Amino acid sequence: MSVALTENAARHVQRYLERRGKGIGLRLGVRTTGCSGLAYKLEFVDDSANDDEVFESHGVKVFVDPKSLPYLEGTQLDYTREGLNEGFRFSNPNEKAQCGCGESFTV
């Protein structure tokens, strides 16, 4: 299995990296927090770690640390706009439930 970006998400990340003027991709991970236990974390990557797992989607590299990978295997990241709201959406087959506010999840 892998971690993937949709075409919309990849375009958004590429545009942001270009505006930023540096970076080699996007890091996707999880952290312990919230009422359900885990939350997604995203950050732009300037240097990869030796133990990162690297996936590529639509020309964008996605870096995942080994600790987060079991929670993220098979996840697809999309970027959507609905009315005035826009942002990343996670489609994670490992997710069993989300908290009411949508900020955290459990596996």
C-alpha positions as CSV (number, residue, x, y, z in Angstrom):
1,M,0.0,0.0,0.0
2,S,1.0,3.6,-0.3
3,V,0.1,7.2,0.5
4,A,-1.2,9.2,-2.4
5,L,-2.3,12.7,-3.5
6,T,-5.1,13.5,-5.9
7,E,-4.3,15.6,-8.8
8,N,-5.9,18.7,-7.1
9,A,-3.8,18.1,-4.0
10,A,-0.6,17.7,-6.0
11,R,-1.3,20.9,-7.9
12,H,-1.9,22.8,-4.7
13,V,1.3,21.5,-3.1
14,Q,3.4,22.3,-6.3
15,R,2.1,25.9,-6.4
16,Y,2.8,26.4,-2.7
17,L,6.4,25.0,-3.1
18,E,7.0,27.3,-6.1
19,R,5.7,30.4,-4.1
20,R,7.8,29.3,-1.1
21,G,10.9,29.1,-3.4
22,K,12.2,25.9,-1.7
23,G,11.1,22.4,-0.7
24,I,11.2,18.9,-2.0
25,G,7.7,17.7,-1.0
26,L,5.1,17.3,1.7
27,R,5.4,15.4,5.0
28,L,2.3,13.6,6.2
29,G,2.2,12.3,9.7
30,V,0.1,11.8,12.8
31,R,0.3,13.1,16.3
32,T,-1.4,12.2,19.5
33,T,-4.0,14.8,20.4
34,G,-7.7,15.6,20.5
35,C,-10.7,13.7,21.8
36,S,-10.3,10.7,19.5
37,G,-6.6,10.2,20.0
38,L,-4.8,11.0,16.7
39,A,-4.6,14.0,14.4
40,Y,-3.0,14.5,11.0
41,K,-0.1,16.8,10.6
42,L,1.2,18.3,7.4
43,E,4.4,20.2,6.7
44,F,6.6,21.1,3.8
45,V,9.9,19.2,3.5
46,D,13.2,20.9,2.8
47,D,15.3,17.9,3.8
48,S,14.3,14.2,4.1
49,A,15.1,12.0,7.1
50,N,17.0,8.8,6.4
51,D,14.2,6.6,7.6
52,D,11.4,8.4,5.7
53,E,9.2,6.3,3.4
54,V,8.8,8.3,0.2
55,F,5.8,8.1,-2.2
56,E,5.2,10.1,-5.3
57,S,1.9,11.2,-6.8
58,H,1.5,13.4,-9.8
59,G,5.1,14.6,-9.5
60,V,5.0,15.5,-5.8
61,K,6.9,13.5,-3.2
62,V,5.1,12.6,0.0
63,F,7.3,11.8,3.0
64,V,6.0,9.6,5.9
65,D,7.9,8.7,9.0
66,P,8.0,5.0,10.0
67,K,6.0,5.7,13.2
68,S,3.1,7.3,11.3
69,L,3.0,4.9,8.4
70,P,0.9,2.1,10.0
71,Y,-1.9,4.7,10.6
72,L,-1.6,6.2,7.1
73,E,-1.2,3.2,4.8
74,G,-3.6,3.5,1.9
75,T,-4.5,7.2,2.7
76,Q,-5.4,9.5,-0.2
77,L,-5.1,13.2,0.4
78,D,-7.3,15.6,-1.6
79,Y,-7.5,19.4,-1.8
80,T,-11.1,20.7,-2.1
81,R,-13.0,23.9,-2.2
82,E,-16.6,24.1,-1.1
83,G,-18.0,27.6,-1.0
84,L,-15.7,29.8,1.1
85,N,-14.0,26.7,2.7
86,E,-11.0,25.1,1.2
87,G,-8.4,22.6,2.5
88,F,-7.0,19.1,2.6
89,R,-9.3,16.1,3.0
90,F,-8.1,12.8,4.1
91,S,-9.5,9.5,2.9
92,N,-7.9,7.0,5.3
93,P,-9.1,3.3,5.2
94,N,-7.6,2.8,8.7
95,E,-9.8,5.4,10.3
96,K,-12.5,3.9,12.5
97,A,-14.1,7.1,13.8
98,Q,-13.7,10.9,13.9
99,C,-14.4,13.2,16.7
100,G,-17.4,15.5,16.3
101,C,-15.3,18.5,15.4
102,G,-13.4,16.5,12.8
103,E,-10.0,17.5,14.2
104,S,-9.0,14.0,15.4
105,F,-9.6,10.4,14.6
106,T,-9.1,6.8,15.9
107,V,-7.9,3.6,14.2
